[in-house]
């Protein structure tokens, strides 16, 4: 069984989902990254589906970039970094992965 990757973005400083956060997913192979998907978080802080659907999921290393700088600027808050990233290694024998991201500013 192959897995799927989803994410949930929460702004805990405001106590609500982070709406409109751009998220890019990259696959890493032999030190080279390749953009696989670009999504935006919705009113629930989710992306309305999988960032990486099960039919495209494979064991390997992935990076997710969360463009929180744009999100905070839209609220009138200046941040130091335009994004933060997470690098993960996933195995396809697990049915699904949900990365819940919480940030506070």
Jmol script that loads the backbone (N, CA, C; Angstrom):
load data "model"
ATOM      1  N   UNK A   1       0.839  -1.171   0.000  1.00  0.00           N
ATOM      2  CA  UNK A   1       0.000   0.000   0.000  1.00  0.00           C
ATOM      3  C   UNK A   1       0.886   1.236   0.000  1.00  0.00           C
ATOM      4  N   UNK A   2       0.594   2.200  -0.848  1.00  0.00           N
ATOM      5  CA  UNK A   2       1.374   3.426  -0.856  1.00  0.00           C
ATOM      6  C   UNK A   2       0.702   4.472   0.006  1.00  0.00           C
ATOM      7  N   UNK A   3       1.466   5.455   0.408  1.00  0.00           N
ATOM      8  CA  UNK A   3       0.976   6.481   1.313  1.00  0.00           C
ATOM      9  C   UNK A   3       0.518   7.720   0.583  1.00  0.00           C
ATOM     10  N   UNK A   4       0.145   8.710   1.375  1.00  0.00           N
ATOM     11  CA  UNK A   4      -0.210  10.031   0.876  1.00  0.00           C
ATOM     12  C   UNK A   4       0.299  11.031   1.894  1.00  0.00           C
ATOM     13  N   UNK A   5       0.553  12.248   1.451  1.00  0.00           N
ATOM     14  CA  UNK A   5       1.060  13.288   2.335  1.00  0.00           C
ATOM     15  C   UNK A   5       0.098  14.464   2.338  1.00  0.00           C
ATOM     16  N   UNK A   6      -0.346  14.852   3.533  1.00  0.00           N
ATOM     17  CA  UNK A   6      -1.190  16.028   3.695  1.00  0.00           C
ATOM     18  C   UNK A   6      -0.561  16.921   4.759  1.00  0.00           C
ATOM     19  N   UNK A   7      -1.085  18.139   4.865  1.00  0.00           N
ATOM     20  CA  UNK A   7      -0.571  19.055   5.872  1.00  0.00           C
ATOM     21  C   UNK A   7      -1.691  19.918   6.423  1.00  0.00           C
ATOM     22  N   UNK A   8      -1.453  20.460   7.607  1.00  0.00           N
ATOM     23  CA  UNK A   8      -2.407  21.312   8.309  1.00  0.00           C
ATOM     24  C   UNK A   8      -1.587  22.424   8.944  1.00  0.00           C
ATOM     25  N   UNK A   9      -1.911  23.679   8.640  1.00  0.00           N
ATOM     26  CA  UNK A   9      -1.115  24.815   9.086  1.00  0.00           C
ATOM     27  C   UNK A   9      -1.936  25.650  10.064  1.00  0.00           C
ATOM     28  N   UNK A  10      -1.401  25.829  11.276  1.00  0.00           N
ATOM     29  CA  UNK A  10      -2.128  26.542  12.329  1.00  0.00           C
ATOM     30  C   UNK A  10      -1.318  27.728  12.838  1.00  0.00           C
ATOM     31  N   UNK A  11      -1.978  28.863  12.964  1.00  0.00           N
ATOM     32  CA  UNK A  11      -1.379  30.070  13.537  1.00  0.00           C
ATOM     33  C   UNK A  11      -1.815  30.118  14.996  1.00  0.00           C
ATOM     34  N   UNK A  12      -0.975  29.602  15.890  1.00  0.00           N
ATOM     35  CA  UNK A  12      -1.375  29.520  17.292  1.00  0.00           C
ATOM     36  C   UNK A  12      -1.302  30.876  17.993  1.00  0.00           C
ATOM     37  N   UNK A  13      -0.624  31.865  17.393  1.00  0.00           N
ATOM     38  CA  UNK A  13      -0.622  33.198  17.978  1.00  0.00           C
ATOM     39  C   UNK A  13      -1.996  33.852  17.854  1.00  0.00           C
ATOM     40  N   UNK A  14      -2.760  33.460  16.838  1.00  0.00           N
ATOM     41  CA  UNK A  14      -4.111  33.983  16.635  1.00  0.00           C
ATOM     42  C   UNK A  14      -5.173  32.956  17.002  1.00  0.00           C
ATOM     43  N   UNK A  15      -4.743  31.734  17.307  1.00  0.00           N
ATOM     44  CA  UNK A  15      -5.685  30.686  17.689  1.00  0.00           C
ATOM     45  C   UNK A  15      -6.594  30.237  16.563  1.00  0.00           C
ATOM     46  N   UNK A  16      -6.045  30.183  15.347  1.00  0.00           N
ATOM     47  CA  UNK A  16      -6.874  29.800  14.201  1.00  0.00           C
ATOM     48  C   UNK A  16      -6.028  29.188  13.089  1.00  0.00           C
ATOM     49  N   UNK A  17      -6.689  28.581  12.115  1.00  0.00           N
ATOM     50  CA  UNK A  17      -5.950  28.052  10.962  1.00  0.00           C
ATOM     51  C   UNK A  17      -5.273  29.194  10.213  1.00  0.00           C
ATOM     52  N   UNK A  18      -4.138  28.901   9.613  1.00  0.00           N
ATOM     53  CA  UNK A  18      -3.427  29.876   8.786  1.00  0.00           C
ATOM     54  C   UNK A  18      -3.944  29.761   7.354  1.00  0.00           C
ATOM     55  N   UNK A  19      -4.682  30.763   6.930  1.00  0.00           N
ATOM     56  CA  UNK A  19      -5.317  30.756   5.611  1.00  0.00           C
ATOM     57  C   UNK A  19      -4.398  31.420   4.597  1.00  0.00           C
ATOM     58  N   UNK A  20      -4.224  30.788   3.455  1.00  0.00           N
ATOM     59  CA  UNK A  20      -3.470  31.383   2.358  1.00  0.00           C
ATOM     60  C   UNK A  20      -1.969  31.206   2.424  1.00  0.00           C
ATOM     61  N   UNK A  21      -1.502  30.197   3.129  1.00  0.00           N
ATOM     62  CA  UNK A  21      -0.068  29.915   3.161  1.00  0.00           C
ATOM     63  C   UNK A  21       0.294  29.081   1.930  1.00  0.00           C
ATOM     64  N   UNK A  22       1.221  29.591   1.145  1.00  0.00           N
ATOM     65  CA  UNK A  22       1.714  28.849  -0.021  1.00  0.00           C
ATOM     66  C   UNK A  22       2.660  27.763   0.479  1.00  0.00           C
ATOM     67  N   UNK A  23       2.499  26.559  -0.067  1.00  0.00           N
ATOM     68  CA  UNK A  23       3.334  25.415   0.308  1.00  0.00           C
ATOM     69  C   UNK A  23       3.851  24.771  -0.970  1.00  0.00           C
ATOM     70  N   UNK A  24       5.158  24.586  -1.028  1.00  0.00           N
ATOM     71  CA  UNK A  24       5.770  23.890  -2.159  1.00  0.00           C
ATOM     72  C   UNK A  24       6.328  22.565  -1.668  1.00  0.00           C
ATOM     73  N   UNK A  25       6.127  21.531  -2.453  1.00  0.00           N
ATOM     74  CA  UNK A  25       6.657  20.209  -2.155  1.00  0.00           C
ATOM     75  C   UNK A  25       7.712  19.855  -3.194  1.00  0.00           C
ATOM     76  N   UNK A  26       8.887  19.450  -2.699  1.00  0.00           N
ATOM     77  CA  UNK A  26       9.986  19.028  -3.563  1.00  0.00           C
ATOM     78  C   UNK A  26      10.358  17.591  -3.241  1.00  0.00           C
ATOM     79  N   UNK A  27      10.709  16.844  -4.256  1.00  0.00           N
ATOM     80  CA  UNK A  27      11.276  15.519  -4.083  1.00  0.00           C
ATOM     81  C   UNK A  27      12.778  15.612  -4.270  1.00  0.00           C
ATOM     82  N   UNK A  28      13.545  14.911  -3.438  1.00  0.00           N
ATOM     83  CA  UNK A  28      15.006  14.931  -3.545  1.00  0.00           C
ATOM     84  C   UNK A  28      15.504  13.575  -4.014  1.00  0.00           C
ATOM     85  N   UNK A  29      16.277  13.581  -5.077  1.00  0.00           N
ATOM     86  CA  UNK A  29      16.885  12.369  -5.600  1.00  0.00           C
ATOM     87  C   UNK A  29      18.327  12.672  -5.951  1.00  0.00           C
ATOM     88  N   UNK A  30      19.254  11.918  -5.363  1.00  0.00           N
ATOM     89  CA  UNK A  30      20.681  12.085  -5.629  1.00  0.00           C
ATOM     90  C   UNK A  30      21.136  13.533  -5.460  1.00  0.00           C
ATOM     91  N   UNK A  31      20.623  14.204  -4.429  1.00  0.00           N
ATOM     92  CA  UNK A  31      21.026  15.574  -4.131  1.00  0.00           C
ATOM     93  C   UNK A  31      20.370  16.641  -4.983  1.00  0.00           C
ATOM     94  N   UNK A  32      19.493  16.250  -5.888  1.00  0.00           N
ATOM     95  CA  UNK A  32      18.807  17.204  -6.758  1.00  0.00           C
ATOM     96  C   UNK A  32      17.337  17.293  -6.354  1.00  0.00           C
ATOM     97  N   UNK A  33      16.830  18.512  -6.209  1.00  0.00           N
ATOM     98  CA  UNK A  33      15.427  18.672  -5.845  1.00  0.00           C
ATOM     99  C   UNK A  33      14.593  18.987  -7.083  1.00  0.00           C
ATOM    100  N   UNK A  34      13.355  18.514  -7.045  1.00  0.00           N
ATOM    101  CA  UNK A  34      12.420  18.723  -8.153  1.00  0.00           C
ATOM    102  C   UNK A  34      11.077  19.123  -7.569  1.00  0.00           C
ATOM    103  N   UNK A  35      10.525  20.246  -8.047  1.00  0.00           N
ATOM    104  CA  UNK A  35       9.221  20.706  -7.584  1.00  0.00           C
ATOM    105  C   UNK A  35       8.151  19.713  -8.021  1.00  0.00           C
ATOM    106  N   UNK A  36       7.392  19.205  -7.042  1.00  0.00           N
ATOM    107  CA  UNK A  36       6.344  18.232  -7.333  1.00  0.00           C
ATOM    108  C   UNK A  36       4.949  18.836  -7.270  1.00  0.00           C
ATOM    109  N   UNK A  37       4.762  19.836  -6.380  1.00  0.00           N
ATOM    110  CA  UNK A  37       3.423  20.400  -6.217  1.00  0.00           C
ATOM    111  C   UNK A  37       3.517  21.735  -5.499  1.00  0.00           C
ATOM    112  N   UNK A  38       2.580  22.623  -5.812  1.00  0.00           N
ATOM    113  CA  UNK A  38       2.413  23.891  -5.108  1.00  0.00           C
ATOM    114  C   UNK A  38       0.940  24.003  -4.725  1.00  0.00           C
ATOM    115  N   UNK A  39       0.677  24.256  -3.447  1.00  0.00           N
ATOM    116  CA  UNK A  39      -0.694  24.346  -2.948  1.00  0.00           C
ATOM    117  C   UNK A  39      -0.805  25.546  -2.010  1.00  0.00           C
ATOM    118  N   UNK A  40      -2.039  25.900  -1.672  1.00  0.00           N
ATOM    119  CA  UNK A  40      -2.316  26.977  -0.708  1.00  0.00           C
ATOM    120  C   UNK A  40      -3.217  26.415   0.386  1.00  0.00           C
ATOM    121  N   UNK A  41      -2.981  26.854   1.611  1.00  0.00           N
ATOM    122  CA  UNK A  41      -3.857  26.424   2.706  1.00  0.00           C
ATOM    123  C   UNK A  41      -5.194  27.147   2.595  1.00  0.00           C
ATOM    124  N   UNK A  42      -6.260  26.440   2.929  1.00  0.00           N
ATOM    125  CA  UNK A  42      -7.607  27.001   2.818  1.00  0.00           C
ATOM    126  C   UNK A  42      -8.089  27.532   4.173  1.00  0.00           C
ATOM    127  N   UNK A  43      -9.377  27.785   4.286  1.00  0.00           N
ATOM    128  CA  UNK A  43      -9.940  28.374   5.509  1.00  0.00           C
ATOM    129  C   UNK A  43      -9.813  27.464   6.725  1.00  0.00           C
ATOM    130  N   UNK A  44      -9.539  26.191   6.502  1.00  0.00           N
ATOM    131  CA  UNK A  44      -9.309  25.252   7.601  1.00  0.00           C
ATOM    132  C   UNK A  44      -7.815  25.065   7.888  1.00  0.00           C
ATOM    133  N   UNK A  45      -6.955  25.740   7.129  1.00  0.00           N
ATOM    134  CA  UNK A  45      -5.515  25.554   7.275  1.00  0.00           C
ATOM    135  C   UNK A  45      -5.015  24.297   6.583  1.00  0.00           C
ATOM    136  N   UNK A  46      -5.905  23.649   5.845  1.00  0.00           N
ATOM    137  CA  UNK A  46      -5.540  22.441   5.097  1.00  0.00           C
ATOM    138  C   UNK A  46      -5.410  22.808   3.623  1.00  0.00           C
ATOM    139  N   UNK A  47      -5.073  21.862   2.797  1.00  0.00           N
ATOM    140  CA  UNK A  47      -4.879  22.156   1.376  1.00  0.00           C
ATOM    141  C   UNK A  47      -5.982  21.578   0.490  1.00  0.00           C
ATOM    142  N   UNK A  48      -7.043  21.071   1.078  1.00  0.00           N
ATOM    143  CA  UNK A  48      -8.168  20.580   0.304  1.00  0.00           C
ATOM    144  C   UNK A  48      -7.911  19.267  -0.404  1.00  0.00           C
ATOM    145  N   UNK A  49      -6.929  18.548   0.006  1.00  0.00           N
ATOM    146  CA  UNK A  49      -6.556  17.270  -0.594  1.00  0.00           C
ATOM    147  C   UNK A  49      -5.143  16.942  -0.166  1.00  0.00           C
ATOM    148  N   UNK A  50      -4.539  16.026  -0.851  1.00  0.00           N
ATOM    149  CA  UNK A  50      -3.175  15.634  -0.502  1.00  0.00           C
ATOM    150  C   UNK A  50      -2.165  16.551  -1.190  1.00  0.00           C
ATOM    151  N   UNK A  51      -1.120  16.901  -0.479  1.00  0.00           N
ATOM    152  CA  UNK A  51       0.001  17.612  -1.092  1.00  0.00           C
ATOM    153  C   UNK A  51       0.681  16.666  -2.077  1.00  0.00           C
ATOM    154  N   UNK A  52       0.747  15.416  -1.688  1.00  0.00           N
ATOM    155  CA  UNK A  52       1.275  14.359  -2.563  1.00  0.00           C
ATOM    156  C   UNK A  52       0.290  13.199  -2.503  1.00  0.00           C
ATOM    157  N   UNK A  53      -0.529  13.026  -3.557  1.00  0.00           N
ATOM    158  CA  UNK A  53      -1.536  11.963  -3.562  1.00  0.00           C
ATOM    159  C   UNK A  53      -0.911  10.568  -3.529  1.00  0.00           C
ATOM    160  N   UNK A  54      -1.704   9.599  -3.084  1.00  0.00           N
ATOM    161  CA  UNK A  54      -1.198   8.237  -2.925  1.00  0.00           C
ATOM    162  C   UNK A  54      -0.675   7.642  -4.222  1.00  0.00           C
ATOM    163  N   UNK A  55      -1.276   7.979  -5.356  1.00  0.00           N
ATOM    164  CA  UNK A  55      -0.810   7.414  -6.623  1.00  0.00           C
ATOM    165  C   UNK A  55       0.549   7.975  -7.046  1.00  0.00           C
ATOM    166  N   UNK A  56       0.994   9.077  -6.436  1.00  0.00           N
ATOM    167  CA  UNK A  56       2.303   9.658  -6.746  1.00  0.00           C
ATOM    168  C   UNK A  56       3.309   9.445  -5.623  1.00  0.00           C
ATOM    169  N   UNK A  57       2.854   8.918  -4.492  1.00  0.00           N
ATOM    170  CA  UNK A  57       3.708   8.768  -3.323  1.00  0.00           C
ATOM    171  C   UNK A  57       4.694   7.619  -3.518  1.00  0.00           C
ATOM    172  N   UNK A  58       5.939   7.863  -3.151  1.00  0.00           N
ATOM    173  CA  UNK A  58       6.979   6.824  -3.190  1.00  0.00           C
ATOM    174  C   UNK A  58       7.899   7.048  -2.001  1.00  0.00           C
ATOM    175  N   UNK A  59       8.533   5.993  -1.537  1.00  0.00           N
ATOM    176  CA  UNK A  59       9.526   6.150  -0.479  1.00  0.00           C
ATOM    177  C   UNK A  59      10.590   7.126  -0.941  1.00  0.00           C
ATOM    178  N   UNK A  60      11.056   7.957  -0.025  1.00  0.00           N
ATOM    179  CA  UNK A  60      12.117   8.879  -0.393  1.00  0.00           C
ATOM    180  C   UNK A  60      12.174  10.091   0.503  1.00  0.00           C
ATOM    181  N   UNK A  61      12.973  11.055   0.077  1.00  0.00           N
ATOM    182  CA  UNK A  61      13.181  12.288   0.827  1.00  0.00           C
ATOM    183  C   UNK A  61      12.403  13.408   0.149  1.00  0.00           C
ATOM    184  N   UNK A  62      11.692  14.177   0.954  1.00  0.00           N
ATOM    185  CA  UNK A  62      10.870  15.278   0.471  1.00  0.00           C
ATOM    186  C   UNK A  62      11.170  16.522   1.290  1.00  0.00           C
ATOM    187  N   UNK A  63      10.980  17.670   0.670  1.00  0.00           N
ATOM    188  CA  UNK A  63      11.059  18.949   1.370  1.00  0.00           C
ATOM    189  C   UNK A  63       9.767  19.697   1.146  1.00  0.00           C
ATOM    190  N   UNK A  64       9.273  20.310   2.216  1.00  0.00           N
ATOM    191  CA  UNK A  64       8.114  21.190   2.130  1.00  0.00           C
ATOM    192  C   UNK A  64       8.558  22.584   2.540  1.00  0.00           C
ATOM    193  N   UNK A  65       8.244  23.570   1.713  1.00  0.00           N
ATOM    194  CA  UNK A  65       8.520  24.968   2.016  1.00  0.00           C
ATOM    195  C   UNK A  65       7.201  25.648   2.345  1.00  0.00           C
ATOM    196  N   UNK A  66       7.134  26.255   3.497  1.00  0.00           N
ATOM    197  CA  UNK A  66       5.942  26.964   3.963  1.00  0.00           C
ATOM    198  C   UNK A  66       6.257  28.459   3.905  1.00  0.00           C
ATOM    199  N   UNK A  67       5.567  29.198   3.052  1.00  0.00           N
ATOM    200  CA  UNK A  67       5.840  30.622   2.854  1.00  0.00           C
ATOM    201  C   UNK A  67       5.092  31.453   3.895  1.00  0.00           C
ATOM    202  N   UNK A  68       5.551  31.379   5.123  1.00  0.00           N
ATOM    203  CA  UNK A  68       4.898  32.079   6.232  1.00  0.00           C
ATOM    204  C   UNK A  68       5.169  33.580   6.201  1.00  0.00           C
ATOM    205  N   UNK A  69       6.250  34.016   5.559  1.00  0.00           N
ATOM    206  CA  UNK A  69       6.531  35.448   5.453  1.00  0.00           C
ATOM    207  C   UNK A  69       5.414  36.185   4.745  1.00  0.00           C
ATOM    208  N   UNK A  70       4.934  35.638   3.625  1.00  0.00           N
ATOM    209  CA  UNK A  70       3.819  36.249   2.897  1.00  0.00           C
ATOM    210  C   UNK A  70       2.560  36.273   3.760  1.00  0.00           C
ATOM    211  N   UNK A  71       2.326  35.195   4.487  1.00  0.00           N
ATOM    212  CA  UNK A  71       1.160  35.113   5.368  1.00  0.00           C
ATOM    213  C   UNK A  71       1.204  36.217   6.423  1.00  0.00           C
ATOM    214  N   UNK A  72       2.336  36.358   7.112  1.00  0.00           N
ATOM    215  CA  UNK A  72       2.440  37.372   8.161  1.00  0.00           C
ATOM    216  C   UNK A  72       2.404  38.789   7.592  1.00  0.00           C
ATOM    217  N   UNK A  73       3.021  39.006   6.426  1.00  0.00           N
ATOM    218  CA  UNK A  73       2.946  40.335   5.807  1.00  0.00           C
ATOM    219  C   UNK A  73       1.505  40.707   5.497  1.00  0.00           C
ATOM    220  N   UNK A  74       0.696  39.718   5.108  1.00  0.00           N
ATOM    221  CA  UNK A  74      -0.720  40.003   4.832  1.00  0.00           C
ATOM    222  C   UNK A  74      -1.468  40.437   6.088  1.00  0.00           C
ATOM    223  N   UNK A  75      -0.899  40.131   7.262  1.00  0.00           N
ATOM    224  CA  UNK A  75      -1.483  40.539   8.538  1.00  0.00           C
ATOM    225  C   UNK A  75      -0.813  41.801   9.088  1.00  0.00           C
ATOM    226  N   UNK A  76       0.131  42.362   8.322  1.00  0.00           N
ATOM    227  CA  UNK A  76       0.834  43.560   8.760  1.00  0.00           C
ATOM    228  C   UNK A  76       1.996  43.285   9.695  1.00  0.00           C
ATOM    229  N   UNK A  77       2.492  42.041   9.701  1.00  0.00           N
ATOM    230  CA  UNK A  77       3.598  41.648  10.571  1.00  0.00           C
ATOM    231  C   UNK A  77       4.809  41.336   9.698  1.00  0.00           C
ATOM    232  N   UNK A  78       5.946  41.961   9.997  1.00  0.00           N
ATOM    233  CA  UNK A  78       7.172  41.715   9.251  1.00  0.00           C
ATOM    234  C   UNK A  78       7.949  40.590   9.928  1.00  0.00           C
ATOM    235  N   UNK A  79       8.360  39.628   9.143  1.00  0.00           N
ATOM    236  CA  UNK A  79       9.152  38.511   9.670  1.00  0.00           C
ATOM    237  C   UNK A  79      10.546  38.535   9.075  1.00  0.00           C
ATOM    238  N   UNK A  80      11.428  37.790   9.675  1.00  0.00           N
ATOM    239  CA  UNK A  80      12.813  37.750   9.211  1.00  0.00           C
ATOM    240  C   UNK A  80      12.950  36.867   7.971  1.00  0.00           C
ATOM    241  N   UNK A  81      12.363  35.695   8.001  1.00  0.00           N
ATOM    242  CA  UNK A  81      12.513  34.734   6.909  1.00  0.00           C
ATOM    243  C   UNK A  81      11.235  34.662   6.078  1.00  0.00           C
ATOM    244  N   UNK A  82      11.369  34.540   4.752  1.00  0.00           N
ATOM    245  CA  UNK A  82      10.175  34.435   3.912  1.00  0.00           C
ATOM    246  C   UNK A  82       9.500  33.066   3.989  1.00  0.00           C
ATOM    247  N   UNK A  83      10.248  32.041   4.389  1.00  0.00           N
ATOM    248  CA  UNK A  83       9.678  30.699   4.458  1.00  0.00           C
ATOM    249  C   UNK A  83      10.452  29.886   5.474  1.00  0.00           C
ATOM    250  N   UNK A  84       9.875  28.746   5.846  1.00  0.00           N
ATOM    251  CA  UNK A  84      10.644  27.729   6.558  1.00  0.00           C
ATOM    252  C   UNK A  84      10.418  26.417   5.852  1.00  0.00           C
ATOM    253  N   UNK A  85      11.363  25.513   6.005  1.00  0.00           N
ATOM    254  CA  UNK A  85      11.252  24.248   5.296  1.00  0.00           C
ATOM    255  C   UNK A  85      11.475  23.084   6.237  1.00  0.00           C
ATOM    256  N   UNK A  86      10.880  21.988   5.822  1.00  0.00           N
ATOM    257  CA  UNK A  86      11.000  20.737   6.558  1.00  0.00           C
ATOM    258  C   UNK A  86      11.473  19.682   5.565  1.00  0.00           C
ATOM    259  N   UNK A  87      12.486  18.925   5.961  1.00  0.00           N
ATOM    260  CA  UNK A  87      12.957  17.810   5.133  1.00  0.00           C
ATOM    261  C   UNK A  87      12.615  16.522   5.869  1.00  0.00           C
ATOM    262  N   UNK A  88      11.957  15.610   5.165  1.00  0.00           N
ATOM    263  CA  UNK A  88      11.509  14.348   5.764  1.00  0.00           C
ATOM    264  C   UNK A  88      11.827  13.185   4.841  1.00  0.00           C
ATOM    265  N   UNK A  89      12.059  12.046   5.454  1.00  0.00           N
ATOM    266  CA  UNK A  89      12.183  10.801   4.696  1.00  0.00           C
ATOM    267  C   UNK A  89      10.932   9.979   5.010  1.00  0.00           C
ATOM    268  N   UNK A  90      10.219   9.580   3.971  1.00  0.00           N
ATOM    269  CA  UNK A  90       8.996   8.806   4.129  1.00  0.00           C
ATOM    270  C   UNK A  90       9.157   7.422   3.531  1.00  0.00           C
ATOM    271  N   UNK A  91       8.505   6.464   4.148  1.00  0.00           N
ATOM    272  CA  UNK A  91       8.472   5.093   3.636  1.00  0.00           C
ATOM    273  C   UNK A  91       7.061   4.813   3.129  1.00  0.00           C
ATOM    274  N   UNK A  92       6.960   4.177   1.991  1.00  0.00           N
ATOM    275  CA  UNK A  92       5.650   3.977   1.374  1.00  0.00           C
ATOM    276  C   UNK A  92       4.811   2.910   2.060  1.00  0.00           C
ATOM    277  N   UNK A  93       5.403   2.151   2.990  1.00  0.00           N
ATOM    278  CA  UNK A  93       4.594   1.112   3.624  1.00  0.00           C
ATOM    279  C   UNK A  93       3.584   1.674   4.632  1.00  0.00           C
ATOM    280  N   UNK A  94       3.694   2.947   4.966  1.00  0.00           N
ATOM    281  CA  UNK A  94       2.719   3.573   5.863  1.00  0.00           C
ATOM    282  C   UNK A  94       1.618   4.205   5.029  1.00  0.00           C
ATOM    283  N   UNK A  95       0.371   4.082   5.457  1.00  0.00           N
ATOM    284  CA  UNK A  95      -0.745   4.502   4.605  1.00  0.00           C
ATOM    285  C   UNK A  95      -0.858   6.005   4.383  1.00  0.00           C
ATOM    286  N   UNK A  96      -0.481   6.817   5.368  1.00  0.00           N
ATOM    287  CA  UNK A  96      -0.589   8.266   5.156  1.00  0.00           C
ATOM    288  C   UNK A  96       0.255   9.015   6.172  1.00  0.00           C
ATOM    289  N   UNK A  97       0.598  10.229   5.793  1.00  0.00           N
ATOM    290  CA  UNK A  97       1.358  11.129   6.651  1.00  0.00           C
ATOM    291  C   UNK A  97       0.620  12.455   6.695  1.00  0.00           C
ATOM    292  N   UNK A  98       0.465  13.003   7.895  1.00  0.00           N
ATOM    293  CA  UNK A  98      -0.122  14.329   8.070  1.00  0.00           C
ATOM    294  C   UNK A  98       0.886  15.169   8.842  1.00  0.00           C
ATOM    295  N   UNK A  99       1.393  16.212   8.212  1.00  0.00           N
ATOM    296  CA  UNK A  99       2.300  17.136   8.885  1.00  0.00           C
ATOM    297  C   UNK A  99       1.486  18.316   9.388  1.00  0.00           C
ATOM    298  N   UNK A 100       1.327  18.415  10.700  1.00  0.00           N
ATOM    299  CA  UNK A 100       0.625  19.552  11.298  1.00  0.00           C
ATOM    300  C   UNK A 100       1.674  20.553  11.733  1.00  0.00           C
ATOM    301  N   UNK A 101       1.593  21.740  11.180  1.00  0.00           N
ATOM    302  CA  UNK A 101       2.565  22.796  11.441  1.00  0.00           C
ATOM    303  C   UNK A 101       1.891  23.882  12.272  1.00  0.00           C
ATOM    304  N   UNK A 102       2.492  24.197  13.403  1.00  0.00           N
ATOM    305  CA  UNK A 102       1.978  25.270  14.263  1.00  0.00           C
ATOM    306  C   UNK A 102       3.070  26.320  14.409  1.00  0.00           C
ATOM    307  N   UNK A 103       2.699  27.576  14.232  1.00  0.00           N
ATOM    308  CA  UNK A 103       3.688  28.640  14.427  1.00  0.00           C
ATOM    309  C   UNK A 103       3.072  29.774  15.220  1.00  0.00           C
ATOM    310  N   UNK A 104       3.956  30.558  15.813  1.00  0.00           N
ATOM    311  CA  UNK A 104       3.550  31.659  16.691  1.00  0.00           C
ATOM    312  C   UNK A 104       4.443  32.847  16.368  1.00  0.00           C
ATOM    313  N   UNK A 105       3.840  34.001  16.229  1.00  0.00           N
ATOM    314  CA  UNK A 105       4.622  35.203  15.957  1.00  0.00           C
ATOM    315  C   UNK A 105       4.152  36.318  16.859  1.00  0.00           C
TER     316      UNK A 105
END
end "model"
wireframe off; spacefill off
backbone 0.3
color backbone group
